[in-house]
Amino acid sequence: MKQLLKIMIWTVGIIIGIIAVGFGGCVGCFQYIGNSNSCGGPNIDNIELRAHIDIPAIEQESRSCNYDKERKIKTNYFKIRTDVVDMDRYVERNSFIPVNEANMDLSVFDIFATKPEITLDNMQNYYYNSGERKSTDWLAIVDKNSGDLWIYMKIKGWW
């Protein structure tokens, strides 16, 4: 009976240990991605975590990123593969809102060769998503027809 009790205690202890290590690994991975604000490594995951915007299938050669470490500002450009992604569904699923005025300040995207140029004639193609959280402020602009996606993030810290 004593031997059976020892085996049960060891088994329960090992199971609890495995769960604790697994949970700790998930938390550590979450924090690593959230704190990786550079343009390398988990850049897309960092954007998705901080701005809650999905980055779908993109053309790899068209991605651009600029991270200003001193000002803690990260600006990205992606070209979404419109042949693979249903852009109507993408806009809806990521809570993008139609741009209703042509005079949005988009100067934060001037660092890229391709930048959003919203006019009264093409305004119906552009949608935006913006927000403010304890850790991040962001502005995302997407051209639903071309698949151009720009994301600006001001990183304030970690949760």
N, C-alpha and C positions, 0 to 999 in steps of 0.2 A: 504494500500500500504506500509506504514511504517513497519507494522508487517511482511509482506511478505519479505521485504528487510532484516530485522533482522534474519528471519529464514534462508534465503539464505546465509547470511554472516556466521552465526553459523554453518551451514551445511558444507560450504566450509572450514571453519576453522577446524572443526572436522576431515574432510577428510584429509586435509594437515597434521594435527597433527598425525593421524594414520599412514600416509605414512612416516613421519619423524621418529616416534618411531620404525616402522618396519625396515627402512633403518639403523637407529642407532643400532638396535639389530643385524642386519646382519653384519655390520662393526665390532661391538664388538665381535661377535662370531668368525669372521675371525681373528681378532687380538689375541683373546684368544688362538685359535688353533695354530696360527703361533708362539706365544711366549711360548707355552707349550712344552718345549724341553725335559722334563723328559721322563722317560720310562712308566709312568702311564698315565691314562686318554686317551687323544686323540693322542697317539703316532703315530698310522697309519695315521691319518688325517694330523698330523704335517709333516710326511715324504712326503705324497702326495702333500701337499701345497708347501713345500720347494724344493723338488727335481722333482716334476712333474712326478712321477712314481706311477702308480696305484698298490695298494696292493690288489690282488684279494682274492678269497676264500683261506684261509690258514688253516693248521692243528693247532688248538689252542695250543695243548700241545708242539708244536715244536718251538714256537716263543721265541726269546731271545733278550734282549736289554741291552746295557751298555751305561750309560751317564756319562761322565767326566765333571762335572760342572765347574771346574777350567779352563780346556782347551777348553771347549765348543765343545766337540766332542761326537757325538752319533753314535753308531754302533749297527746295528740290523741284526738278522737272522730270516728268515721265511721259512717255508716249504709250497710251493704252492700246492694246491690239484690238481694234474695233471689229476685226474679222472673227475674233474669238469671244469677245465680251459684248453682251447685250447692254448697250449704253443706257437705254431707258430704264432698265432694271437696276443698273449700277447707280444711276443718279437717285432713284427712289430709295434703294436699299441703304445708301449712305447719307440720306437726309440732305441732299443738295437742294438749294432753293434757286429758282430762276432769278437771274440778274435783271432788275427792273429799271436800272438807270445806267447810263453810259459813263458817268463820271466817278466811278469807283477809283480809289487811289491804289493803283497796282504798281507803284514805283518800286516796291520791294522785290519785284521780279525782273527789274531792269538788268540784272547781272547775267541773264541768259540771252542767248541769241534769239531763241524763240520765246516770246512773251505774249501774254494776253493783250489783245488790242480790241477792246469792246467798243463798238459803235452802235448807233441806232439801227443800222442795217443788219448787223449780225448778232445783236443782243440776245435773240431767241435761242442761240446755240450755247450760251454760257450759263453756268450754274455755279453757285458758291456754297461753301460750308465754312462757318467760322464759329469759334467758341473760346471760352476762357475757363480754365480750371486752375486749381491751386498750383499745379506744376507747369502748366503750358497754356499759352495763348496761340491760336492758329487761324490761318486763312487758307482755304483751298479753293481753287478755281478750276473748273473742268469745261472744256469745249466738247459738248456731246457729239458733234459731227466728226471732228478730227481725232478725238481721243487725247488731246493735249491736257495734261494735269500738272498744275503748279501747286506747291504746298509751302507755306511760310510758317515757321514755328518760332516763338520766343519762349525759350526754356527758362522757367523760373526756379526750378529745383526738382526734387523728387518728393513724392507723396510723403 
